[in-house]
Amino acid sequence: MIFPSVDLLVGVGSPELGLLDVAAVIADRHAAPAPGAADDADQRASLHLRHRQRPFVIVVAAFVPERIRSSIITSLTARLGIRGDALTIAREAFASSDDIRKATGVLGLLLTIFFATSFTTALQRVYLRAWRRPPRGAGVGAYWRGAAWLLVALVCLALLGGLRGALGGGLGFGLFAIVALAVTSGQWWFTAWFLLQGEVRARVLIPTGVITGIVTAGYVASATVWMPGVVTSNEAQFGFFGVALSLVTWFSGAAICVLIGACAGPVLAEDSGRVGTLIRGGESGTLTAGARPSLPPPARELGLRDAFRSTEGS
């Protein structure tokens, strides 16, 4: 899972282009702009993805009951591959929930959630561009999906954390790994369907969820090797802010996992061979009845440099 962060927690950030932003621009070159559908506000929001990659989950966890917070911590630290001294440091970051609540307040929590939706805006743009879907509508109502997705993600974290603690180690851990993979795959399948506004058939989005879940699981397993050292080193150098920097490092790698699933999904679903036929269930189309038509493909072959060019007037 990928979680955004907020400026309210640490107060500084970086304006550099994030991985999801690069993917959104690349995918944007595959879709002709819809007349009158300029979305400069979304462009600016997605450009701040990395700027808000500090731990949003830490702020929100401070406002939930202790038992739920413990489950979220267990699930998050397990996914980050944190153990040993690094695990102790990470738990101390969550242990300051009273201080975070006092410093943030209810208004601060609402603003935190509001700013965190810039992450889901960028994520939605990736799926929309990958499937060559028209831009979403403007207005406040267009952002409710982002807030709803964040809530679903936190609930899944809490449930998986509680299940991990209940099953323990040994055979229980093996069972948990299977269940976690299934839940993660299902969650990313839901993410794609939900952020694509239900215009792409749920069946054809199954490869997106499965591929994202499997790649993410492999990344989580690899993080147990290098992530503890990163957390310990950054905390020694920068204190609590170092823990946030470590999470940014992990999230950047996790973003690649999401990009792989998002890009592989439409390629497999639109395949003209047996694979595509199986994924589509024998039907020719990938869209639901009544969905808006897809945007046309690019008129020329694209390269990586197109990701760094302005999309205005293209």
SVG drawing of the C-alpha trace seen along z (x, -y; Angstrom):
<svg xmlns="http://www.w3.org/2000/svg" viewBox="-25 -25 48 49">
<polyline fill="none" stroke="black" stroke-width="0.4" points="0.0,0.0 1.0,-3.6 0.1,-6.3 0.4,-10.0 1.7,-12.4 1.0,-16.0 2.9,-19.2 1.1,-19.5 3.3,-16.8 6.8,-18.0 6.3,-21.3 8.8,-21.1 8.8,-19.3 10.4,-18.8 8.8,-20.1 10.6,-17.4 8.6,-15.4 7.3,-12.1 7.1,-8.7 3.4,-8.8 3.6,-12.2 6.0,-11.0 3.7,-8.1 0.7,-10.4 2.5,-12.6 3.7,-9.6 0.2,-8.2 -1.1,-11.6 0.8,-11.5 -1.2,-8.4 -4.5,-10.3 -5.6,-13.3 -6.9,-16.1 -10.7,-16.3 -12.0,-19.7 -12.7,-22.1 -11.4,-19.5 -8.4,-21.4 -7.3,-20.1 -4.4,-22.3 -5.5,-22.1 -5.1,-18.4 -1.7,-18.8 -0.5,-21.1 -1.9,-18.7 -0.1,-15.7 3.1,-17.6 3.0,-17.9 2.7,-14.1 6.3,-13.8 5.8,-17.1 3.2,-15.4 4.8,-12.0 5.2,-12.2 3.3,-9.8 -0.4,-10.8 -1.1,-7.5 0.7,-8.6 -1.5,-11.7 -4.8,-9.8 -3.7,-6.9 -3.3,-9.3 -7.1,-9.9 -8.3,-6.3 -8.8,-4.0 -5.6,-2.4 -6.5,1.1 -7.1,-0.1 -3.9,-2.2 -1.9,0.9 -3.3,2.9 -2.4,0.1 1.1,-0.1 1.6,3.7 0.4,3.9 2.4,0.8 5.7,1.8 5.3,5.3 4.8,3.9 7.7,1.6 9.9,4.5 11.0,2.8 12.4,4.9 14.9,4.7 16.0,1.3 14.3,-0.3 11.0,1.2 11.4,-0.3 12.1,-3.7 9.1,-3.5 6.8,-2.5 8.1,-5.5 6.9,-7.7 3.4,-6.4 3.6,-6.4 3.5,-10.2 -0.2,-10.1 -1.2,-12.4 1.2,-15.1 0.1,-14.7 -3.6,-15.1 -2.8,-18.2 -0.7,-19.8 -3.1,-18.9 -6.6,-19.2 -9.8,-18.3 -9.5,-21.1 -5.9,-20.0 -7.1,-16.5 -9.7,-17.6 -7.1,-19.7 -4.7,-16.7 -7.3,-14.5 -8.1,-17.3 -4.4,-17.7 -3.9,-14.0 -6.4,-13.6 -3.7,-15.1 -2.2,-11.7 -5.3,-10.0 -5.7,-12.6 -2.3,-11.7 -3.1,-8.0 -6.4,-8.4 -4.7,-10.3 -2.4,-7.4 -5.3,-4.9 -7.2,-7.3 -4.3,-7.9 -3.3,-4.3 -6.8,-3.3 -7.1,-6.5 -10.1,-7.6 -11.5,-11.2 -10.5,-13.4 -12.8,-13.4 -15.2,-16.2 -14.2,-19.3 -15.6,-20.5 -15.6,-19.5 -17.7,-16.4 -14.9,-15.0 -12.7,-14.5 -14.9,-12.4 -13.5,-9.2 -10.0,-10.1 -11.3,-10.5 -13.3,-7.3 -10.2,-5.4 -8.1,-6.7 -10.7,-5.4 -10.8,-1.9 -7.0,-1.8 -6.8,-2.5 -9.5,0.1 -7.6,2.7 -4.4,1.8 -6.2,2.2 -7.8,5.5 -4.6,7.0 -2.7,5.8 -5.2,7.4 -5.2,10.6 -1.4,10.8 -1.3,10.4 -4.0,13.1 -2.4,15.7 1.1,15.3 4.2,17.1 4.8,20.5 1.9,21.9 -0.1,18.9 2.3,16.6 2.1,18.6 -1.7,18.4 -1.5,14.7 0.8,14.2 -1.8,15.9 -4.6,13.9 -2.6,10.7 -1.8,11.3 -5.4,12.0 -6.6,8.8 -3.9,6.6 -4.7,7.9 -8.4,7.3 -7.7,3.9 -5.8,2.8 -8.4,4.3 -11.0,2.2 -8.7,-0.8 -8.5,-0.6 -12.2,-0.1 -13.2,-2.8 -10.8,-5.5 -11.8,-4.7 -15.3,-5.6 -16.7,-2.2 -16.4,-2.9 -14.0,0.1 -15.4,3.6 -14.5,5.1 -13.4,8.4 -10.7,6.8 -9.2,5.0 -8.4,8.3 -4.8,8.5 -4.1,5.0 -5.0,6.0 -3.2,9.3 0.0,8.0 0.1,5.0 -0.4,7.3 2.3,9.8 4.9,7.2 4.1,5.3 4.5,8.5 7.9,9.1 8.9,5.5 7.7,5.8 9.8,9.0 12.9,7.2 12.4,4.3 13.1,6.6 16.7,6.6 17.4,2.9 14.7,0.9 15.8,1.4 19.2,-0.1 17.7,-3.0 15.4,-3.8 18.1,-3.5 20.6,-5.6 18.1,-8.4 16.8,-8.5 20.3,-8.9 21.0,-11.7 17.7,-13.6 15.7,-12.4 11.9,-11.9 12.1,-13.6 14.5,-10.8 11.8,-8.3 9.6,-10.3 12.4,-10.4 12.7,-6.6 9.0,-6.2 9.5,-8.5 12.2,-6.1 9.9,-3.1 6.9,-4.8 9.0,-5.7 9.8,-2.1 6.2,-1.1 5.0,-3.6 6.9,-1.6 4.9,1.5 1.7,-0.5 2.9,-1.7 3.8,1.8 0.3,3.0 -1.4,-0.1 0.4,0.1 0.3,3.9 -3.4,4.1 -4.6,2.4 -1.9,4.1 -3.1,7.5 -6.8,6.7 -6.6,5.2 -4.4,8.1 -5.9,9.5 -4.7,13.1 -5.9,15.7 -4.8,13.8 -6.9,10.8 -9.9,13.0 -9.7,14.8 -9.4,11.6 -12.3,10.0 -14.4,13.1 -14.9,13.5 -16.3,10.0 -14.6,7.5 -14.8,4.4 -13.3,3.4 -15.8,0.7 -19.1,0.9 -22.4,0.1 -22.9,-3.7 -19.3,-4.6 -17.8,-7.5 -15.6,-6.5 -11.9,-6.2 -9.5,-8.9 -7.6,-8.1 -4.1,-6.7 -1.0,-8.8 -0.3,-9.8 3.4,-9.0 5.7,-6.7 6.7,-8.1 9.9,-8.1 10.9,-8.7 11.7,-12.4 8.0,-13.0 7.4,-12.5 9.2,-15.7 7.6,-17.8 4.5,-20.0 1.3,-18.5 -0.2,-21.9 -1.1,-22.2 -0.4,-18.5"/>
</svg>
